[in-house]
Amino acid sequence: MKCTTLDELLDVEYGKPGTPERDAFDKETQAFCLAETLKEERLRAGLTQQELAERIGTKKTYISRLENGKSDVQLSTLFRIFEGLGKHVSLTIR
């Protein structure tokens, strides 16, 4: 039985790594994962979007846009958000 790998499916749907279509897909995927992580950590901390916004000095609409992948986030703001959730952020560059 021959199984198709996820990489093979992505190659067919979005092109090989390094193509513009695949690069766009990878970028969107990373943004989605960050948004989901933010939302999960906020919920785990037992905070509403409003409470998190107040804690870090921003607006609820901004937190909502971030969690829905509708807004880019600056690195300094990302650090502030996770610090507001009692988390430490570290970056890995590969």
Biopython code that builds the backbone (N, CA, C, O; Angstrom):
import numpy as np
from Bio.PDB.StructureBuilder import StructureBuilder

atoms = [
    (1, "MET", "N", (0.832, -1.173, 0.000)),
    (1, "MET", "CA", (0.000, 0.000, 0.000)),
    (1, "MET", "C", (0.883, 1.245, 0.000)),
    (1, "MET", "O", (1.745, 1.394, 0.866)),
    (2, "LYS", "N", (0.676, 2.130, -0.956)),
    (2, "LYS", "CA", (1.471, 3.349, -1.046)),
    (2, "LYS", "C", (0.684, 4.511, -0.450)),
    (2, "LYS", "O", (-0.437, 4.793, -0.873)),
    (3, "CYS", "N", (1.269, 5.171, 0.520)),
    (3, "CYS", "CA", (0.639, 6.318, 1.157)),
    (3, "CYS", "C", (1.289, 7.597, 0.637)),
    (3, "CYS", "O", (2.495, 7.644, 0.395)),
    (4, "THR", "N", (0.489, 8.607, 0.473)),
    (4, "THR", "CA", (0.987, 9.920, 0.077)),
    (4, "THR", "C", (1.356, 10.696, 1.332)),
    (4, "THR", "O", (0.586, 10.731, 2.292)),
    (5, "THR", "N", (2.521, 11.313, 1.328)),
    (5, "THR", "CA", (2.952, 12.090, 2.496)),
    (5, "THR", "C", (2.326, 13.476, 2.440)),
    (5, "THR", "O", (1.844, 13.919, 1.398)),
    (6, "LEU", "N", (2.345, 14.144, 3.580)),
    (6, "LEU", "CA", (1.854, 15.514, 3.637)),
    (6, "LEU", "C", (2.663, 16.408, 2.705)),
    (6, "LEU", "O", (2.096, 17.251, 2.009)),
    (7, "ASP", "N", (3.966, 16.235, 2.687)),
    (7, "ASP", "CA", (4.811, 17.046, 1.804)),
    (7, "ASP", "C", (4.431, 16.848, 0.341)),
    (7, "ASP", "O", (4.413, 17.808, -0.430)),
    (8, "GLU", "N", (4.130, 15.629, -0.042)),
    (8, "GLU", "CA", (3.723, 15.359, -1.424)),
    (8, "GLU", "C", (2.395, 16.047, -1.741)),
    (8, "GLU", "O", (2.224, 16.607, -2.824)),
    (9, "LEU", "N", (1.465, 16.003, -0.800)),
    (9, "LEU", "CA", (0.186, 16.689, -1.003)),
    (9, "LEU", "C", (0.369, 18.196, -1.118)),
    (9, "LEU", "O", (-0.256, 18.839, -1.961)),
    (10, "LEU", "N", (1.221, 18.754, -0.274)),
    (10, "LEU", "CA", (1.489, 20.189, -0.342)),
    (10, "LEU", "C", (2.166, 20.569, -1.658)),
    (10, "LEU", "O", (1.861, 21.614, -2.234)),
    (11, "ASP", "N", (3.076, 19.731, -2.129)),
    (11, "ASP", "CA", (3.740, 19.982, -3.411)),
    (11, "ASP", "C", (2.726, 20.066, -4.546)),
    (11, "ASP", "O", (2.833, 20.926, -5.421)),
    (12, "VAL", "N", (1.744, 19.171, -4.526)),
    (12, "VAL", "CA", (0.728, 19.155, -5.584)),
    (12, "VAL", "C", (-0.176, 20.382, -5.476)),
    (12, "VAL", "O", (-0.477, 21.032, -6.477)),
    (13, "GLU", "N", (-0.602, 20.690, -4.254)),
    (13, "GLU", "CA", (-1.569, 21.768, -4.050)),
    (13, "GLU", "C", (-0.952, 23.164, -4.150)),
    (13, "GLU", "O", (-1.561, 24.067, -4.723)),
    (14, "TYR", "N", (0.268, 23.351, -3.590)),
    (14, "TYR", "CA", (0.864, 24.682, -3.485)),
    (14, "TYR", "C", (2.211, 24.827, -4.178)),
    (14, "TYR", "O", (2.797, 25.910, -4.156)),
    (15, "GLY", "N", (2.705, 23.783, -4.781)),
    (15, "GLY", "CA", (4.003, 23.835, -5.446)),
    (15, "GLY", "C", (5.120, 23.396, -4.521)),
    (15, "GLY", "O", (4.931, 23.239, -3.314)),
    (16, "LYS", "N", (6.263, 23.207, -5.103)),
    (16, "LYS", "CA", (7.450, 22.787, -4.346)),
    (16, "LYS", "C", (7.933, 23.924, -3.444)),
    (16, "LYS", "O", (7.676, 25.094, -3.729)),
    (17, "PRO", "N", (8.636, 23.582, -2.353)),
    (17, "PRO", "CA", (9.218, 24.622, -1.504)),
    (17, "PRO", "C", (10.101, 25.553, -2.332)),
    (17, "PRO", "O", (10.869, 25.115, -3.189)),
    (18, "GLY", "N", (9.969, 26.851, -2.048)),
    (18, "GLY", "CA", (10.748, 27.848, -2.778)),
    (18, "GLY", "C", (9.969, 28.529, -3.890)),
    (18, "GLY", "O", (10.395, 29.565, -4.401)),
    (19, "THR", "N", (8.823, 27.954, -4.274)),
    (19, "THR", "CA", (7.993, 28.614, -5.290)),
    (19, "THR", "C", (7.162, 29.696, -4.598)),
    (19, "THR", "O", (6.892, 29.595, -3.401)),
    (20, "PRO", "N", (6.755, 30.727, -5.338)),
    (20, "PRO", "CA", (5.963, 31.802, -4.723)),
    (20, "PRO", "C", (4.682, 31.302, -4.054)),
    (20, "PRO", "O", (4.316, 31.779, -2.980)),
    (21, "GLU", "N", (4.007, 30.350, -4.680)),
    (21, "GLU", "CA", (2.763, 29.841, -4.112)),
    (21, "GLU", "C", (3.016, 29.111, -2.789)),
    (21, "GLU", "O", (2.271, 29.286, -1.824)),
    (22, "ARG", "N", (4.055, 28.304, -2.753)),
    (22, "ARG", "CA", (4.379, 27.556, -1.532)),
    (22, "ARG", "C", (4.866, 28.500, -0.444)),
    (22, "ARG", "O", (4.521, 28.329, 0.725)),
    (23, "ASP", "N", (5.665, 29.493, -0.816)),
    (23, "ASP", "CA", (6.138, 30.458, 0.171)),
    (23, "ASP", "C", (4.961, 31.208, 0.801)),
    (23, "ASP", "O", (4.945, 31.437, 2.010)),
    (24, "ALA", "N", (3.979, 31.589, -0.018)),
    (24, "ALA", "CA", (2.794, 32.281, 0.495)),
    (24, "ALA", "C", (2.017, 31.374, 1.440)),
    (24, "ALA", "O", (1.573, 31.813, 2.501)),
    (25, "PHE", "N", (1.853, 30.113, 1.059)),
    (25, "PHE", "CA", (1.154, 29.150, 1.916)),
    (25, "PHE", "C", (1.890, 28.984, 3.244)),
    (25, "PHE", "O", (1.265, 28.999, 4.304)),
    (26, "ASP", "N", (3.201, 28.827, 3.195)),
    (26, "ASP", "CA", (3.982, 28.644, 4.422)),
    (26, "ASP", "C", (3.862, 29.861, 5.341)),
    (26, "ASP", "O", (3.757, 29.717, 6.559)),
    (27, "LYS", "N", (3.877, 31.059, 4.751)),
    (27, "LYS", "CA", (3.754, 32.284, 5.542)),
    (27, "LYS", "C", (2.381, 32.350, 6.211)),
    (27, "LYS", "O", (2.279, 32.682, 7.391)),
    (28, "GLU", "N", (1.332, 32.036, 5.458)),
    (28, "GLU", "CA", (-0.019, 32.032, 6.022)),
    (28, "GLU", "C", (-0.162, 30.991, 7.119)),
    (28, "GLU", "O", (-0.839, 31.225, 8.121)),
    (29, "THR", "N", (0.470, 29.852, 6.934)),
    (29, "THR", "CA", (0.408, 28.782, 7.935)),
    (29, "THR", "C", (1.071, 29.224, 9.234)),
    (29, "THR", "O", (0.548, 28.966, 10.318)),
    (30, "GLN", "N", (2.206, 29.881, 9.130)),
    (30, "GLN", "CA", (2.901, 30.357, 10.325)),
    (30, "GLN", "C", (2.065, 31.402, 11.056)),
    (30, "GLN", "O", (1.990, 31.394, 12.285)),
    (31, "ALA", "N", (1.438, 32.303, 10.300)),
    (31, "ALA", "CA", (0.587, 33.327, 10.915)),
    (31, "ALA", "C", (-0.605, 32.680, 11.616)),
    (31, "ALA", "O", (-0.982, 33.094, 12.713)),
    (32, "PHE", "N", (-1.195, 31.672, 10.988)),
    (32, "PHE", "CA", (-2.324, 30.960, 11.588)),
    (32, "PHE", "C", (-1.898, 30.281, 12.894)),
    (32, "PHE", "O", (-2.608, 30.356, 13.897)),
    (33, "CYS", "N", (-0.760, 29.629, 12.876)),
    (33, "CYS", "CA", (-0.267, 28.934, 14.078)),
    (33, "CYS", "C", (-0.001, 29.913, 15.212)),
    (33, "CYS", "O", (-0.312, 29.623, 16.367)),
    (34, "LEU", "N", (0.572, 31.073, 14.892)),
    (34, "LEU", "CA", (0.824, 32.087, 15.918)),
    (34, "LEU", "C", (-0.497, 32.594, 16.498)),
    (34, "LEU", "O", (-0.624, 32.751, 17.712)),
    (35, "ALA", "N", (-1.476, 32.849, 15.632)),
    (35, "ALA", "CA", (-2.780, 33.329, 16.082)),
    (35, "ALA", "C", (-3.450, 32.304, 16.994)),
    (35, "ALA", "O", (-4.013, 32.663, 18.028)),
    (36, "GLU", "N", (-3.389, 31.040, 16.614)),
    (36, "GLU", "CA", (-3.991, 29.982, 17.430)),
    (36, "GLU", "C", (-3.272, 29.825, 18.764)),
    (36, "GLU", "O", (-3.911, 29.579, 19.787)),
    (37, "THR", "N", (-1.955, 29.963, 18.762)),
    (37, "THR", "CA", (-1.183, 29.871, 20.005)),
    (37, "THR", "C", (-1.564, 31.009, 20.937)),
    (37, "THR", "O", (-1.754, 30.798, 22.134)),
    (38, "LEU", "N", (-1.674, 32.207, 20.395)),
    (38, "LEU", "CA", (-2.074, 33.362, 21.198)),
    (38, "LEU", "C", (-3.445, 33.120, 21.834)),
    (38, "LEU", "O", (-3.628, 33.332, 23.032)),
    (39, "LYS", "N", (-4.389, 32.680, 21.033)),
    (39, "LYS", "CA", (-5.739, 32.432, 21.534)),
    (39, "LYS", "C", (-5.741, 31.339, 22.607)),
    (39, "LYS", "O", (-6.369, 31.503, 23.653)),
    (40, "GLU", "N", (-5.054, 30.242, 22.360)),
    (40, "GLU", "CA", (-4.992, 29.141, 23.334)),
    (40, "GLU", "C", (-4.383, 29.599, 24.659)),
    (40, "GLU", "O", (-4.887, 29.259, 25.729)),
    (41, "GLU", "N", (-3.302, 30.368, 24.585)),
    (41, "GLU", "CA", (-2.641, 30.821, 25.808)),
    (41, "GLU", "C", (-3.509, 31.823, 26.562)),
    (41, "GLU", "O", (-3.531, 31.818, 27.793)),
    (42, "ARG", "N", (-4.222, 32.679, 25.839)),
    (42, "ARG", "CA", (-5.128, 33.614, 26.496)),
    (42, "ARG", "C", (-6.233, 32.857, 27.232)),
    (42, "ARG", "O", (-6.543, 33.155, 28.385)),
    (43, "LEU", "N", (-6.815, 31.885, 26.556)),
    (43, "LEU", "CA", (-7.874, 31.083, 27.184)),
    (43, "LEU", "C", (-7.335, 30.283, 28.363)),
    (43, "LEU", "O", (-8.002, 30.163, 29.391)),
    (44, "ARG", "N", (-6.141, 29.741, 28.218)),
    (44, "ARG", "CA", (-5.510, 28.977, 29.305)),
    (44, "ARG", "C", (-5.285, 29.869, 30.530)),
    (44, "ARG", "O", (-5.383, 29.414, 31.669)),
    (45, "ALA", "N", (-4.982, 31.147, 30.275)),
    (45, "ALA", "CA", (-4.769, 32.095, 31.370)),
    (45, "ALA", "C", (-6.092, 32.574, 31.969)),
    (45, "ALA", "O", (-6.101, 33.279, 32.978)),
    (46, "GLY", "N", (-7.211, 32.189, 31.342)),
    (46, "GLY", "CA", (-8.517, 32.576, 31.846)),
    (46, "GLY", "C", (-8.862, 34.034, 31.615)),
    (46, "GLY", "O", (-9.618, 34.633, 32.380)),
    (47, "LEU", "N", (-8.300, 34.604, 30.550)),
    (47, "LEU", "CA", (-8.535, 36.013, 30.255)),
    (47, "LEU", "C", (-9.434, 36.184, 29.039)),
    (47, "LEU", "O", (-9.398, 35.385, 28.103)),
    (48, "THR", "N", (-10.237, 37.232, 29.069)),
    (48, "THR", "CA", (-10.983, 37.617, 27.874)),
    (48, "THR", "C", (-10.056, 38.465, 27.005)),
    (48, "THR", "O", (-8.991, 38.893, 27.449)),
    (49, "GLN", "N", (-10.469, 38.697, 25.786)),
    (49, "GLN", "CA", (-9.689, 39.583, 24.920)),
    (49, "GLN", "C", (-9.591, 40.972, 25.551)),
    (49, "GLN", "O", (-8.539, 41.608, 25.489)),
    (50, "GLN", "N", (-10.674, 41.440, 26.153)),
    (50, "GLN", "CA", (-10.692, 42.754, 26.798)),
    (50, "GLN", "C", (-9.698, 42.814, 27.948)),
    (50, "GLN", "O", (-8.954, 43.785, 28.083)),
    (51, "GLU", "N", (-9.687, 41.775, 28.777)),
    (51, "GLU", "CA", (-8.774, 41.748, 29.923)),
    (51, "GLU", "C", (-7.317, 41.726, 29.477)),
    (51, "GLU", "O", (-6.481, 42.414, 30.063)),
    (52, "LEU", "N", (-7.006, 40.944, 28.448)),
    (52, "LEU", "CA", (-5.636, 40.921, 27.936)),
    (52, "LEU", "C", (-5.257, 42.275, 27.363)),
    (52, "LEU", "O", (-4.154, 42.770, 27.596)),
    (53, "ALA", "N", (-6.171, 42.869, 26.615)),
    (53, "ALA", "CA", (-5.900, 44.183, 26.023)),
    (53, "ALA", "C", (-5.597, 45.210, 27.111)),
    (53, "ALA", "O", (-4.644, 45.980, 26.990)),
    (54, "GLU", "N", (-6.390, 45.225, 28.158)),
    (54, "GLU", "CA", (-6.162, 46.166, 29.252)),
    (54, "GLU", "C", (-4.829, 45.899, 29.938)),
    (54, "GLU", "O", (-4.124, 46.831, 30.326)),
    (55, "ARG", "N", (-4.492, 44.637, 30.085)),
    (55, "ARG", "CA", (-3.254, 44.251, 30.757)),
    (55, "ARG", "C", (-2.018, 44.749, 30.013)),
    (55, "ARG", "O", (-1.010, 45.087, 30.634)),
    (56, "ILE", "N", (-2.094, 44.795, 28.675)),
    (56, "ILE", "CA", (-0.911, 45.195, 27.894)),
    (56, "ILE", "C", (-1.039, 46.587, 27.273)),
    (56, "ILE", "O", (-0.142, 47.031, 26.557)),
    (57, "GLY", "N", (-2.148, 47.275, 27.545)),
    (57, "GLY", "CA", (-2.297, 48.651, 27.078)),
    (57, "GLY", "C", (-2.665, 48.772, 25.613)),
    (57, "GLY", "O", (-2.132, 49.627, 24.906)),
    (58, "THR", "N", (-3.568, 47.925, 25.154)),
    (58, "THR", "CA", (-4.042, 48.026, 23.774)),
    (58, "THR", "C", (-5.554, 47.856, 23.777)),
    (58, "THR", "O", (-6.184, 47.858, 24.835)),
    (59, "LYS", "N", (-6.130, 47.709, 22.597)),
    (59, "LYS", "CA", (-7.584, 47.576, 22.497)),
    (59, "LYS", "C", (-7.989, 46.138, 22.216)),
    (59, "LYS", "O", (-7.237, 45.365, 21.623)),
    (60, "LYS", "N", (-9.203, 45.796, 22.658)),
    (60, "LYS", "CA", (-9.749, 44.467, 22.428)),
    (60, "LYS", "C", (-9.803, 44.147, 20.937)),
    (60, "LYS", "O", (-9.542, 43.011, 20.540)),
    (61, "THR", "N", (-10.136, 45.130, 20.115)),
    (61, "THR", "CA", (-10.236, 44.884, 18.670)),
    (61, "THR", "C", (-8.902, 44.444, 18.092)),
    (61, "THR", "O", (-8.867, 43.646, 17.155)),
    (62, "TYR", "N", (-7.801, 44.954, 18.640)),
    (62, "TYR", "CA", (-6.477, 44.555, 18.163)),
    (62, "TYR", "C", (-6.200, 43.094, 18.502)),
    (62, "TYR", "O", (-5.705, 42.339, 17.665)),
    (63, "ILE", "N", (-6.521, 42.702, 19.731)),
    (63, "ILE", "CA", (-6.334, 41.305, 20.132)),
    (63, "ILE", "C", (-7.190, 40.402, 19.248)),
    (63, "ILE", "O", (-6.730, 39.350, 18.803)),
    (64, "SER", "N", (-8.412, 40.805, 18.997)),
    (64, "SER", "CA", (-9.309, 40.023, 18.143)),
    (64, "SER", "C", (-8.744, 39.870, 16.736)),
    (64, "SER", "O", (-8.758, 38.775, 16.174)),
    (65, "ARG", "N", (-8.250, 40.960, 16.169)),
    (65, "ARG", "CA", (-7.666, 40.894, 14.818)),
    (65, "ARG", "C", (-6.458, 39.974, 14.785)),
    (65, "ARG", "O", (-6.276, 39.228, 13.823)),
    (66, "LEU", "N", (-5.633, 40.015, 15.818)),
    (66, "LEU", "CA", (-4.470, 39.124, 15.879)),
    (66, "LEU", "C", (-4.905, 37.668, 15.940)),
    (66, "LEU", "O", (-4.371, 36.821, 15.225)),
    (67, "GLU", "N", (-5.885, 37.381, 16.806)),
    (67, "GLU", "CA", (-6.339, 36.002, 16.971)),
    (67, "GLU", "C", (-7.031, 35.458, 15.727)),
    (67, "GLU", "O", (-7.085, 34.246, 15.519)),
    (68, "ASN", "N", (-7.557, 36.352, 14.905)),
    (68, "ASN", "CA", (-8.223, 35.936, 13.677)),
    (68, "ASN", "C", (-7.319, 36.034, 12.453)),
    (68, "ASN", "O", (-7.771, 35.845, 11.324)),
    (69, "GLY", "N", (-6.035, 36.331, 12.683)),
    (69, "GLY", "CA", (-5.079, 36.403, 11.588)),
    (69, "GLY", "C", (-5.314, 37.570, 10.654)),
    (69, "GLY", "O", (-4.909, 37.520, 9.492)),
    (70, "LYS", "N", (-5.960, 38.618, 11.134)),
    (70, "LYS", "CA", (-6.297, 39.765, 10.295)),
    (70, "LYS", "C", (-5.335, 40.928, 10.461)),
    (70, "LYS", "O", (-5.517, 41.979, 9.847)),
    (71, "SER", "N", (-4.314, 40.748, 11.286)),
    (71, "SER", "CA", (-3.377, 41.833, 11.540)),
    (71, "SER", "C", (-1.989, 41.264, 11.793)),
    (71, "SER", "O", (-1.833, 40.213, 12.416)),
    (72, "ASP", "N", (-0.998, 41.972, 11.304)),
    (72, "ASP", "CA", (0.384, 41.598, 11.603)),
    (72, "ASP", "C", (0.742, 42.148, 12.977)),
    (72, "ASP", "O", (0.145, 43.117, 13.446)),
    (73, "VAL", "N", (1.703, 41.530, 13.600)),
    (73, "VAL", "CA", (2.120, 41.962, 14.928)),
    (73, "VAL", "C", (3.610, 42.274, 14.911)),
    (73, "VAL", "O", (4.411, 41.548, 14.322)),
    (74, "GLN", "N", (3.958, 43.375, 15.574)),
    (74, "GLN", "CA", (5.370, 43.701, 15.733)),
    (74, "GLN", "C", (5.956, 42.796, 16.805)),
    (74, "GLN", "O", (5.259, 42.362, 17.722)),
    (75, "LEU", "N", (7.222, 42.526, 16.677)),
    (75, "LEU", "CA", (7.891, 41.632, 17.619)),
    (75, "LEU", "C", (7.793, 42.159, 19.046)),
    (75, "LEU", "O", (7.547, 41.387, 19.973)),
    (76, "SER", "N", (7.982, 43.453, 19.233)),
    (76, "SER", "CA", (7.901, 44.020, 20.586)),
    (76, "SER", "C", (6.509, 43.840, 21.173)),
    (76, "SER", "O", (6.367, 43.592, 22.371)),
    (77, "THR", "N", (5.480, 43.964, 20.337)),
    (77, "THR", "CA", (4.107, 43.768, 20.799)),
    (77, "THR", "C", (3.863, 42.304, 21.128)),
    (77, "THR", "O", (3.195, 41.994, 22.115)),
    (78, "LEU", "N", (4.391, 41.407, 20.320)),
    (78, "LEU", "CA", (4.252, 39.982, 20.575)),
    (78, "LEU", "C", (4.854, 39.621, 21.930)),
    (78, "LEU", "O", (4.252, 38.873, 22.700)),
    (79, "PHE", "N", (6.024, 40.144, 22.217)),
    (79, "PHE", "CA", (6.653, 39.895, 23.517)),
    (79, "PHE", "C", (5.760, 40.425, 24.643)),
    (79, "PHE", "O", (5.554, 39.742, 25.647)),
    (80, "ARG", "N", (5.230, 41.640, 24.475)),
    (80, "ARG", "CA", (4.370, 42.247, 25.482)),
    (80, "ARG", "C", (3.117, 41.417, 25.730)),
    (80, "ARG", "O", (2.699, 41.240, 26.874)),
    (81, "ILE", "N", (2.518, 40.908, 24.654)),
    (81, "ILE", "CA", (1.306, 40.094, 24.776)),
    (81, "ILE", "C", (1.579, 38.844, 25.597)),
    (81, "ILE", "O", (0.858, 38.548, 26.551)),
    (82, "PHE", "N", (2.621, 38.112, 25.225)),
    (82, "PHE", "CA", (2.898, 36.873, 25.951)),
    (82, "PHE", "C", (3.378, 37.125, 27.369)),
    (82, "PHE", "O", (3.110, 36.321, 28.261)),
    (83, "GLU", "N", (4.083, 38.226, 27.594)),
    (83, "GLU", "CA", (4.446, 38.584, 28.964)),
    (83, "GLU", "C", (3.189, 38.873, 29.772)),
    (83, "GLU", "O", (3.112, 38.532, 30.953)),
    (84, "GLY", "N", (2.190, 39.510, 29.127)),
    (84, "GLY", "CA", (0.905, 39.767, 29.777)),
    (84, "GLY", "C", (0.172, 38.491, 30.122)),
    (84, "GLY", "O", (-0.676, 38.475, 31.014)),
    (85, "LEU", "N", (0.500, 37.419, 29.414)),
    (85, "LEU", "CA", (-0.087, 36.110, 29.691)),
    (85, "LEU", "C", (0.775, 35.299, 30.659)),
    (85, "LEU", "O", (0.472, 34.146, 30.966)),
    (86, "GLY", "N", (1.848, 35.923, 31.131)),
    (86, "GLY", "CA", (2.735, 35.232, 32.065)),
    (86, "GLY", "C", (3.655, 34.230, 31.388)),
    (86, "GLY", "O", (4.123, 33.282, 32.018)),
    (87, "LYS", "N", (3.912, 34.442, 30.110)),
    (87, "LYS", "CA", (4.758, 33.525, 29.330)),
    (87, "LYS", "C", (6.045, 34.231, 28.923)),
    (87, "LYS", "O", (6.125, 35.459, 28.884)),
    (88, "HIS", "N", (7.029, 33.425, 28.626)),
    (88, "HIS", "CA", (8.312, 33.915, 28.105)),
    (88, "HIS", "C", (8.413, 33.487, 26.646)),
    (88, "HIS", "O", (8.134, 32.337, 26.308)),
    (89, "VAL", "N", (8.809, 34.408, 25.796)),
    (89, "VAL", "CA", (8.934, 34.115, 24.373)),
    (89, "VAL", "C", (10.412, 34.023, 24.017)),
    (89, "VAL", "O", (11.215, 34.860, 24.429)),
    (90, "SER", "N", (10.756, 33.009, 23.257)),
    (90, "SER", "CA", (12.100, 32.912, 22.717)),
    (90, "SER", "C", (11.977, 32.608, 21.216)),
    (90, "SER", "O", (11.011, 31.988, 20.770)),
    (91, "LEU", "N", (12.946, 33.044, 20.479)),
    (91, "LEU", "CA", (12.936, 32.843, 19.037)),
    (91, "LEU", "C", (14.010, 31.835, 18.631)),
    (91, "LEU", "O", (15.097, 31.795, 19.207)),
    (92, "THR", "N", (13.688, 31.047, 17.654)),
    (92, "THR", "CA", (14.646, 30.136, 17.067)),
    (92, "THR", "C", (14.763, 30.482, 15.594)),
    (92, "THR", "O", (13.759, 30.526, 14.882)),
    (93, "ILE", "N", (15.952, 30.720, 15.145)),
    (93, "ILE", "CA", (16.180, 31.021, 13.731)),
    (93, "ILE", "C", (16.890, 29.836, 13.112)),
    (93, "ILE", "O", (17.944, 29.407, 13.582)),
    (94, "ARG", "N", (16.293, 29.308, 12.040)),
    (94, "ARG", "CA", (16.876, 28.143, 11.389)),
    (94, "ARG", "C", (17.333, 28.502, 10.013)),
    (94, "ARG", "O", (17.857, 27.651, 9.295)),
]
sb = StructureBuilder()
sb.init_structure("model")
sb.init_model(0)
sb.init_chain("A")
sb.init_seg("    ")
for serial, (resi, resn, name, xyz) in enumerate(atoms, 1):
    if name == "N":
        sb.init_residue(resn, " ", resi, " ")
    sb.init_atom(name, np.array(xyz, "f"), 0.0, 1.0, " ", f" {name:<3s}", serial, name[0])
structure = sb.get_structure()
